[in-house]
Amino acid sequence: MYCNDRLDVDCNMELTRIGLHGLWPLEPLLKDYGVDLVIWAHDHLYERSFPLYDNKVYNGSTEYPYVNPGAPVHIITGSAGCKEGHSHFKDHPAPWSAFRSSDYGYTRFEAHNKTHVYMEQVNVEQNGQVIDSLWLVKDLHKPYDI
């Protein structure tokens, strides 16, 4: 739905966001059902968004964007390896892109309780170094007021 892969046409298609005649769009469903974290794959890279809806950022606050965010957070975690080699990002990230890496790696999640999820991106090309992490905190689970 959202990505910065230089060659992937899926990054620029709006069908998953807004739908097509006769098909349900996904993005309004994520908003209407208060989905906190959306995990995507297929792109052979890792990218984390700020809280995002309809190409607009809805951070919880400037200092703590992932505490009670105003929209779902999107994670692309398809970087486990690929026989075609590394994917490449566009030269300049979109304003909603918080972190991105094309190195091979994997993502791990830990749900601490009903309000806190911890996430780490592990880079296998750097001997298992954690290259990205975040706490996603949502005190009240409800549809987003966007």
MARKOL-742708 format. One record per residue (C-alpha): residue number from 1; residue in three letters; x, y, z. Coordinates in steps of 0.2 Angstrom, whole numbers, plus 5000, padded with zeros to 4 digits. Layout:
N
<rec resi="NUM" resn="ala" u="X" v="Y" w="Z"/>
...
//
This chain:
146
<rec resi="1" resn="met" u="5000" v="5000" w="5000"/>
<rec resi="2" resn="tyr" u="5014" v="5012" w="5004"/>
<rec resi="3" resn="cys" u="5032" v="5009" w="4999"/>
<rec resi="4" resn="asn" u="5047" v="5018" w="4992"/>
<rec resi="5" resn="asp" u="5054" v="5004" w="4981"/>
<rec resi="6" resn="arg" u="5061" v="5011" w="4965"/>
<rec resi="7" resn="leu" u="5055" v="4998" w="4953"/>
<rec resi="8" resn="asp" u="5039" v="4992" w="4961"/>
<rec resi="9" resn="val" u="5023" v="4997" w="4953"/>
<rec resi="10" resn="asp" u="5013" v="4992" w="4968"/>
<rec resi="11" resn="cys" u="5020" v="5007" w="4977"/>
<rec resi="12" resn="asn" u="5011" v="5019" w="4965"/>
<rec resi="13" resn="met" u="4994" v="5009" w="4963"/>
<rec resi="14" resn="glu" u="4980" v="5015" w="4974"/>
<rec resi="15" resn="leu" u="4969" v="5000" w="4971"/>
<rec resi="16" resn="thr" u="4973" v="4993" w="4989"/>
<rec resi="17" resn="arg" u="4970" v="5010" w="4996"/>
<rec resi="18" resn="ile" u="4954" v="5017" w="4987"/>
<rec resi="19" resn="gly" u="4948" v="5001" w="4978"/>
<rec resi="20" resn="leu" u="4940" v="4998" w="4961"/>
<rec resi="21" resn="his" u="4922" v="4997" w="4956"/>
<rec resi="22" resn="gly" u="4916" v="4981" w="4964"/>
<rec resi="23" resn="leu" u="4931" v="4979" w="4976"/>
<rec resi="24" resn="trp" u="4932" v="4984" w="4994"/>
<rec resi="25" resn="pro" u="4947" v="4996" w="4997"/>
<rec resi="26" resn="leu" u="4958" v="4991" w="5012"/>
<rec resi="27" resn="glu" u="4963" v="5008" w="5019"/>
<rec resi="28" resn="pro" u="4946" v="5013" w="5025"/>
<rec resi="29" resn="leu" u="4944" v="4996" w="5033"/>
<rec resi="30" resn="leu" u="4960" v="4998" w="5043"/>
<rec resi="31" resn="lys" u="4954" v="5015" w="5049"/>
<rec resi="32" resn="asp" u="4936" v="5010" w="5053"/>
<rec resi="33" resn="tyr" u="4942" v="4995" w="5063"/>
<rec resi="34" resn="gly" u="4956" v="5004" w="5072"/>
<rec resi="35" resn="val" u="4970" v="4993" w="5065"/>
<rec resi="36" resn="asp" u="4986" v="4998" w="5075"/>
<rec resi="37" resn="leu" u="4999" v="4989" w="5064"/>
<rec resi="38" resn="val" u="4998" v="4983" w="5046"/>
<rec resi="39" resn="ile" u="5012" v="4971" w="5041"/>
<rec resi="40" resn="trp" u="5016" v="4969" w="5022"/>
<rec resi="41" resn="ala" u="5028" v="4959" w="5013"/>
<rec resi="42" resn="his" u="5032" v="4955" w="4995"/>
<rec resi="43" resn="asp" u="5044" v="4970" w="4992"/>
<rec resi="44" resn="his" u="5061" v="4963" w="4996"/>
<rec resi="45" resn="leu" u="5066" v="4977" w="5009"/>
<rec resi="46" resn="tyr" u="5061" v="4984" w="5026"/>
<rec resi="47" resn="glu" u="5052" v="5000" w="5028"/>
<rec resi="48" resn="arg" u="5043" v="5008" w="5043"/>
<rec resi="49" resn="ser" u="5030" v="5022" w="5041"/>
<rec resi="50" resn="phe" u="5024" v="5035" w="5053"/>
<rec resi="51" resn="pro" u="5006" v="5033" w="5058"/>
<rec resi="52" resn="leu" u="4998" v="5035" w="5041"/>
<rec resi="53" resn="tyr" u="4981" v="5037" w="5032"/>
<rec resi="54" resn="asp" u="4978" v="5043" w="5014"/>
<rec resi="55" resn="asn" u="4996" v="5049" w="5012"/>
<rec resi="56" resn="lys" u="4995" v="5060" w="5027"/>
<rec resi="57" resn="val" u="5005" v="5057" w="5044"/>
<rec resi="58" resn="tyr" u="4995" v="5056" w="5060"/>
<rec resi="59" resn="asn" u="5008" v="5055" w="5074"/>
<rec resi="60" resn="gly" u="5003" v="5053" w="5092"/>
<rec resi="61" resn="ser" u="5014" v="5068" w="5095"/>
<rec resi="62" resn="thr" u="5030" v="5076" w="5088"/>
<rec resi="63" resn="glu" u="5040" v="5068" w="5102"/>
<rec resi="64" resn="tyr" u="5031" v="5051" w="5103"/>
<rec resi="65" resn="pro" u="5023" v="5048" w="5086"/>
<rec resi="66" resn="tyr" u="5019" v="5030" w="5090"/>
<rec resi="67" resn="val" u="5010" v="5033" w="5107"/>
<rec resi="68" resn="asn" u="4992" v="5034" w="5104"/>
<rec resi="69" resn="pro" u="4994" v="5037" w="5085"/>
<rec resi="70" resn="gly" u="4980" v="5044" w="5074"/>
<rec resi="71" resn="ala" u="4982" v="5031" w="5061"/>
<rec resi="72" resn="pro" u="4989" v="5014" w="5057"/>
<rec resi="73" resn="val" u="5008" v="5011" w="5056"/>
<rec resi="74" resn="his" u="5013" v="5001" w="5041"/>
<rec resi="75" resn="ile" u="5028" v="4989" w="5041"/>
<rec resi="76" resn="ile" u="5035" v="4981" w="5025"/>
<rec resi="77" resn="thr" u="5046" v="4966" w="5031"/>
<rec resi="78" resn="gly" u="5050" v="4956" w="5015"/>
<rec resi="79" resn="ser" u="5069" v="4957" w="5017"/>
<rec resi="80" resn="ala" u="5073" v="4939" w="5022"/>
<rec resi="81" resn="gly" u="5083" v="4937" w="5006"/>
<rec resi="82" resn="cys" u="5079" v="4935" w="4988"/>
<rec resi="83" resn="lys" u="5087" v="4926" w="4973"/>
<rec resi="84" resn="glu" u="5085" v="4942" w="4963"/>
<rec resi="85" resn="gly" u="5096" v="4952" w="4975"/>
<rec resi="86" resn="his" u="5093" v="4968" w="4985"/>
<rec resi="87" resn="ser" u="5078" v="4979" w="4981"/>
<rec resi="88" resn="his" u="5082" v="4998" w="4979"/>
<rec resi="89" resn="phe" u="5073" v="5012" w="4986"/>
<rec resi="90" resn="lys" u="5069" v="5029" w="4977"/>
<rec resi="91" resn="asp" u="5082" v="5042" w="4980"/>
<rec resi="92" resn="his" u="5072" v="5052" w="4992"/>
<rec resi="93" resn="pro" u="5060" v="5044" w="5005"/>
<rec resi="94" resn="ala" u="5042" v="5050" w="5006"/>
<rec resi="95" resn="pro" u="5038" v="5061" w="5021"/>
<rec resi="96" resn="trp" u="5028" v="5047" w="5029"/>
<rec resi="97" resn="ser" u="5044" v="5035" w="5029"/>
<rec resi="98" resn="ala" u="5052" v="5034" w="5046"/>
<rec resi="99" resn="phe" u="5065" v="5021" w="5042"/>
<rec resi="100" resn="arg" u="5070" v="5010" w="5028"/>
<rec resi="101" resn="ser" u="5084" v="4997" w="5024"/>
<rec resi="102" resn="ser" u="5087" v="4986" w="5009"/>
<rec resi="103" resn="asp" u="5099" v="4974" w="5019"/>
<rec resi="104" resn="tyr" u="5093" v="4956" w="5022"/>
<rec resi="105" resn="gly" u="5085" v="4954" w="5039"/>
<rec resi="106" resn="tyr" u="5070" v="4949" w="5048"/>
<rec resi="107" resn="thr" u="5057" v="4958" w="5060"/>
<rec resi="108" resn="arg" u="5052" v="4952" w="5077"/>
<rec resi="109" resn="phe" u="5037" v="4957" w="5087"/>
<rec resi="110" resn="glu" u="5033" v="4955" w="5105"/>
<rec resi="111" resn="ala" u="5016" v="4960" w="5112"/>
<rec resi="112" resn="his" u="5019" v="4965" w="5130"/>
<rec resi="113" resn="asn" u="5001" v="4967" w="5135"/>
<rec resi="114" resn="lys" u="4985" v="4974" w="5127"/>
<rec resi="115" resn="thr" u="4992" v="4991" w="5125"/>
<rec resi="116" resn="his" u="5010" v="4989" w="5121"/>
<rec resi="117" resn="val" u="5019" v="4980" w="5106"/>
<rec resi="118" resn="tyr" u="5038" v="4981" w="5104"/>
<rec resi="119" resn="met" u="5046" v="4978" w="5086"/>
<rec resi="120" resn="glu" u="5064" v="4976" w="5081"/>
<rec resi="121" resn="gln" u="5072" v="4974" w="5063"/>
<rec resi="122" resn="val" u="5087" v="4963" w="5064"/>
<rec resi="123" resn="asn" u="5100" v="4965" w="5050"/>
<rec resi="124" resn="val" u="5108" v="4948" w="5046"/>
<rec resi="125" resn="glu" u="5121" v="4957" w="5035"/>
<rec resi="126" resn="gln" u="5127" v="4965" w="5051"/>
<rec resi="127" resn="asn" u="5129" v="4950" w="5062"/>
<rec resi="128" resn="gly" u="5111" v="4951" w="5069"/>
<rec resi="129" resn="gln" u="5112" v="4969" w="5074"/>
<rec resi="130" resn="val" u="5096" v="4978" w="5078"/>
<rec resi="131" resn="ile" u="5094" v="4992" w="5066"/>
<rec resi="132" resn="asp" u="5077" v="4998" w="5070"/>
<rec resi="133" resn="ser" u="5065" v="4997" w="5084"/>
<rec resi="134" resn="leu" u="5049" v="5005" w="5091"/>
<rec resi="135" resn="trp" u="5036" v="5004" w="5104"/>
<rec resi="136" resn="leu" u="5019" v="5005" w="5098"/>
<rec resi="137" resn="val" u="5007" v="5011" w="5112"/>
<rec resi="138" resn="lys" u="4988" v="5012" w="5110"/>
<rec resi="139" resn="asp" u="4979" v="5015" w="5127"/>
<rec resi="140" resn="leu" u="4961" v="5014" w="5119"/>
<rec resi="141" resn="his" u="4958" v="5003" w="5104"/>
<rec resi="142" resn="lys" u="4944" v="5011" w="5093"/>
<rec resi="143" resn="pro" u="4941" v="5017" w="5075"/>
<rec resi="144" resn="tyr" u="4952" v="5032" w="5070"/>
<rec resi="145" resn="asp" u="4944" v="5049" w="5070"/>
<rec resi="146" resn="ile" u="4951" v="5054" w="5053"/>
//
